[in-house]
């Protein structure tokens, strides 16, 4: 079999093709729904490569997209203060979880990523109408941040729980997008910083992740083109079924 081996990695052409498809798929979902890049890409990549490497390879697309969204949408000082306890809890639990994650056997990590995907599917498929008072928010925010930090430290998928929570706060669209981007960055910085500190995210992974912006950009363009033509509810259900299939495949990998 023909081997393609960047420094520090040993990939064959099938693995490289799988990675390309994973980034195109993640970009397409994000272009169509506005979210979902790591949710789709990380578990798809994990079918072919170890979970920590899959997490490392999404670093540039994730950071670039969230920085752009944070700058584009903007967030007020009051908004940043509002989610400060959530962000701090998210950062702390992410830092505590990453070393445990890197020490886990591959089969256990695959099972945890599969569980995170299934949880995301459940949260996306049910629409619980909850009204959260200001007093409840002060208590709930650090709890949500802590739980999401554990989930993010294991799989990089901090989004599903936080999205459901922030949606329950009934923010305006721009405030929602800006707040979510800043919260995502609060989780991404300790996650990828820890990967650098533990030698799991180096120059080779960064270069590959930067190169992944090409298939991600292609997927984003496809997603934007599809957005006005597809029934979003139908597309969402197809996505959920697809994620369930990936989760089951991860369990048997």
Secondary structure, 3 states (H helix, E strand, C coil): CCEECCCCCCEEHHHHHHHHHHHHHHHHHHHHHCCCHHHHHHHHHHCCCCHHHHHHHCHHHHHHHHHHHHHHHCCCHHHHHHCHHHHHHHHHHHHHHHHHHHCCCHHHHHHHHHHHHHHHHHHHHCCCCCCCCHHHHHHHHHHHHHHHHHHHHHHCCCHHHHHHHHHHCCCCHHHHHHHHHHHHHHHHHHHHHHHHHCCCCCHHHHHHHHHHHHHHHHHHHHHHHHHCCCCHHHHHHHHHHHHHHHHHHHHCC
